[in-house]
Every structure is written in C-alpha cells, then in structure tokens.
Amino acid sequence: VQLQASGGGLVQAGGSLRLSCAASGRTFRPYKMVWFRQAPGKEREFVASITWNSGTTYYAEFVKGRFTIPRDNAKNTVYLQMNSLKPEDTAVYSCAAASVTSDEYWGQGTLVTVSS
C-alpha cells in the first residue's frame, strides 16, 4: 500500500489549497486516515483525521473552522481542504492511514508555504 500526498504549493495568507492523499496498491480497507504537519524546527503535529466508515472527523484546535477533511470512498482518497490560510500554517503536510487490520502506512509529505 502506498500513500501519495499532493497539492502543496505557495499561497498568500487568506488563500486556500486542497491537498490530496491517495492510497494505492493491493486491496486496502482503510479504518482511519490522518493528516499531520511539521513546520521547520518544530515537531510533527496532528491536523485532522477521519474514520472511514462513520465519517467521524477530528480537528486540531488551530484548524477548526478553517480546514476540512473530506474523503472519496471509491478512490480511497482523503483530502485536506485548507481555507483562510495563515503564515503559521506553513509546513510539510503528510498523510497516514490505518487499515481495518491495524496496519499503518505513511506517505511522503507535500510542502505548503503561506506568504504574508
């Protein structure tokens, strides 16, 4: 199973970006998919997650009301819709997935840079 994150780039403060994370490979039954981020010089932090079957979502306080984590069941893809971006959102965003068999997978990150 491979996870591929994409959609990062340079955006001005107040703008929007949508990141994608697609799971591919052998049959993969996701239980939960998660977005993390790591800013320069800082530790990795949780951003948002979605439990696949129920659609239950959780968000870090610092993104509530600005980010959402929709999914496409048919494509085994999760998105991170980021609105009202701030310079402090600048980071490498990575996705991770847990399968129904408790396997965990990590994808390479995509860089988001928010200019002031």
Backbone hydrogen bonds in HBPLUS format (Angstrom, degrees):
<---DONOR---> <-ACCEPTOR-->    atom                        ^
c    i                          cat <-CA-CA->   ^        H-A-AA   ^      H-
h    n   atom  resd res      DA  || num        DHA   H-A  angle D-A-AA Bond
n    s   type  num  typ     dist DA aas  dist angle  dist       angle   num
A0002-GLN N   A0024-SER O   2.73 MM  22  5.25 160.6  1.77 146.8 152.9     1
A0024-SER N   A0002-GLN O   2.84 MM  22  5.25 160.0  1.88 151.0 157.9     2
A0004-GLN N   A0022-ALA O   3.08 MM  18  5.41 152.1  2.16 140.5 149.1     3
A0022-ALA N   A0004-GLN O   3.14 MM  18  5.41 156.4  2.20 138.1 137.7     4
A0006-SER N   A0020-SER O   2.89 MM  14  5.27 147.2  1.99 146.7 152.8     5
A0020-SER N   A0006-SER O   2.86 MM  14  5.27 161.1  1.89 145.2 149.8     6
A0009-GLY N   A0111-LEU O   2.93 MM 102  6.19 110.9  2.42 136.6 155.1     7
A0113-THR N   A0009-GLY O   2.88 MM 104  6.08 171.5  1.89 155.9 155.9     8
A0011-VAL N   A0113-THR O   2.90 MM 102  6.32 159.0  1.94 166.0 172.7     9
A0115-SER N   A0011-VAL O   2.88 MM 104  6.26 154.2  1.94 149.4 157.2    10
A0015-GLY N   A0012-GLN O   2.93 MM   3  5.55 152.9  2.00 143.6 145.9    11
A0013-ALA N   A0115-SER O   2.74 MM 102  5.67 136.3  1.92 170.8 167.0    12
A0014-GLY N   A0085-LEU O   2.69 MM  71  4.87 162.8  1.72 140.9 147.2    13
A0085-LEU N   A0015-GLY O   3.09 MM  70  5.52 175.9  2.10 153.2 153.7    14
A0017-LEU N   A0082-MET O   2.93 MM  65  5.24 150.2  2.02 143.7 153.1    15
A0082-MET N   A0017-LEU O   2.78 MM  65  5.24 168.8  1.79 176.9 178.8    16
A0019-LEU N   A0080-LEU O   2.96 MM  61  4.95 164.0  1.98 135.1 136.0    17
A0080-LEU N   A0019-LEU O   2.89 MM  61  4.95 148.3  1.99 131.3 135.0    18
A0021-CYS N   A0078-VAL O   2.78 MM  57  5.25 134.6  1.98 159.0 171.0    19
A0078-VAL N   A0021-CYS O   2.92 MM  57  5.25 158.8  1.96 147.2 150.5    20
A0023-ALA N   A0076-ASN O   3.02 MM  53  5.61 162.6  2.05 152.0 157.6    21
A0100-VAL N   A0029-ARG O   2.95 MM  71  5.98 145.0  2.07 167.9 171.4    22
A0031-TYR N   A0098-ALA O   2.69 MM  67  5.55 169.6  1.70 153.0 152.0    23
A0052-TRP N   A0031-TYR O   2.83 MM  21  5.30 154.1  1.90 128.6 136.6    24
A0032-LYS N   A0098-ALA O   3.14 MM  66  5.26 160.6  2.18 140.0 143.0    25
A0098-ALA N   A0032-LYS O   2.84 MM  66  5.26 164.7  1.86 159.8 162.3    26
A0033-MET N   A0050-ILE O   3.04 MM  17  5.56 158.7  2.09 152.6 158.3    27
A0050-ILE N   A0033-MET O   2.92 MM  17  5.56 150.4  2.01 156.3 165.7    28
A0034-VAL N   A0096-ALA O   2.81 MM  62  5.17 166.4  1.83 152.8 155.6    29
A0096-ALA N   A0034-VAL O   2.86 MM  62  5.17 150.3  1.95 148.1 154.2    30
A0035-TRP N   A0048-ALA O   2.78 MM  13  5.28 167.8  1.79 161.0 163.0    31
A0047-VAL N   A0035-TRP O   2.88 MM  12  5.41 151.5  1.96 157.2 149.3    32
A0048-ALA N   A0035-TRP O   3.31 MM  13  5.28 158.0  2.36 131.4 135.7    33
A0036-PHE N   A0094-SER O   2.82 MM  58  5.28 165.8  1.84 157.7 161.6    34
A0094-SER N   A0036-PHE O   2.98 MM  58  5.28 155.4  2.04 130.4 138.4    35
A0037-ARG N   A0045-GLU O   2.91 MM   8  5.49 147.4  2.02 149.3 159.8    36
A0045-GLU N   A0037-ARG O   2.79 MM   8  5.49 159.1  1.83 158.1 164.8    37
A0038-GLN N   A0092-VAL O   2.94 MM  54  5.31 144.4  2.07 137.0 148.3    38
A0092-VAL N   A0038-GLN O   3.03 MM  54  5.31 168.5  2.04 133.3 133.3    39
A0042-LYS N   A0039-ALA O   2.99 MM   3  5.33 159.5  2.03 138.7 136.2    40
A0060-ALA N   A0047-VAL O   2.86 MM  13  5.15 156.9  1.92 149.1 144.5    41
A0049-SER N   A0058-TYR O   2.96 MM   9  5.30 148.1  2.07 144.7 148.9    42
A0058-TYR N   A0049-SER O   3.05 MM   9  5.30 151.3  2.13 139.7 143.6    43
A0051-THR N   A0056-THR O   2.86 MM   5  5.25 158.2  1.91 149.7 156.9    44
A0055-GLY N   A0051-THR O   2.76 MM   4  5.27 143.8  1.89 151.9 161.1    45
A0063-VAL N   A0060-ALA O   3.04 MM   3  5.68 167.6  2.05 120.8 124.8    46
A0064-LYS N   A0061-GLU O   3.37 MM   3  5.34 149.0  2.47  99.3 107.8    47
A0066-ARG N   A0063-VAL O   2.89 MM   3  5.35 159.8  1.93 137.2 140.4    48
A0067-PHE N   A0063-VAL O   3.01 MM   4  5.50 160.6  2.05 159.6 158.6    49
A0083-ASN N   A0066-ARG O   3.04 MM  17  5.11 151.5  2.12 130.9 139.2    50
A0068-THR N   A0081-GLN O   2.93 MM  13  5.15 146.6  2.04 138.7 149.0    51
A0081-GLN N   A0068-THR O   2.86 MM  13  5.15 148.0  1.97 146.1 153.8    52
A0079-TYR N   A0070-PRO O   2.89 MM   9  5.46 168.4  1.90 165.1 162.4    53
A0072-ASP N   A0077-THR O   2.78 MM   5  5.24 158.8  1.82 161.5 163.7    54
A0075-LYS N   A0072-ASP O   3.18 MM   3  5.49 131.5  2.43 103.9 116.1    55
A0077-THR N   A0072-ASP O   3.26 MM   5  5.24 167.9  2.28 143.1 145.3    56
A0076-ASN N   A0073-ASN O   3.21 MM   3  5.12 157.7  2.26 101.2 108.0    57
A0089-ASP N   A0086-LYS O   2.84 MM   3  5.35 163.3  1.87 119.4 124.7    58
A0090-THR N   A0087-PRO O   3.07 MM   3  5.67 164.8  2.10 118.3 121.9    59
A0091-ALA N   A0112-VAL O   2.99 MM  21  5.53 144.8  2.12 145.7 156.8    60
A0112-VAL N   A0091-ALA O   2.87 MM  21  5.53 170.4  1.88 162.0 165.3    61
A0093-TYR N   A0110-THR O   2.86 MM  17  5.29 168.4  1.87 149.1 145.1    62
A0110-THR N   A0093-TYR O   2.80 MM  17  5.29 148.1  1.90 140.5 149.2    63
A0107-GLY N   A0095-CYS O   3.00 MM  12  5.58 158.4  2.05 171.3 165.1    64
A0097-ALA N   A0105-TYR O   2.87 MM   8  5.19 155.7  1.93 143.5 149.3    65
A0105-TYR N   A0097-ALA O   2.84 MM   8  5.19 151.8  1.92 152.3 158.8    66
A0099-SER N   A0103-ASP O   2.84 MM   4  5.25 157.9  1.89 149.0 156.3    67
A0102-SER N   A0099-SER O   2.96 MM   3  5.13 153.6  2.03 113.7 114.1    68
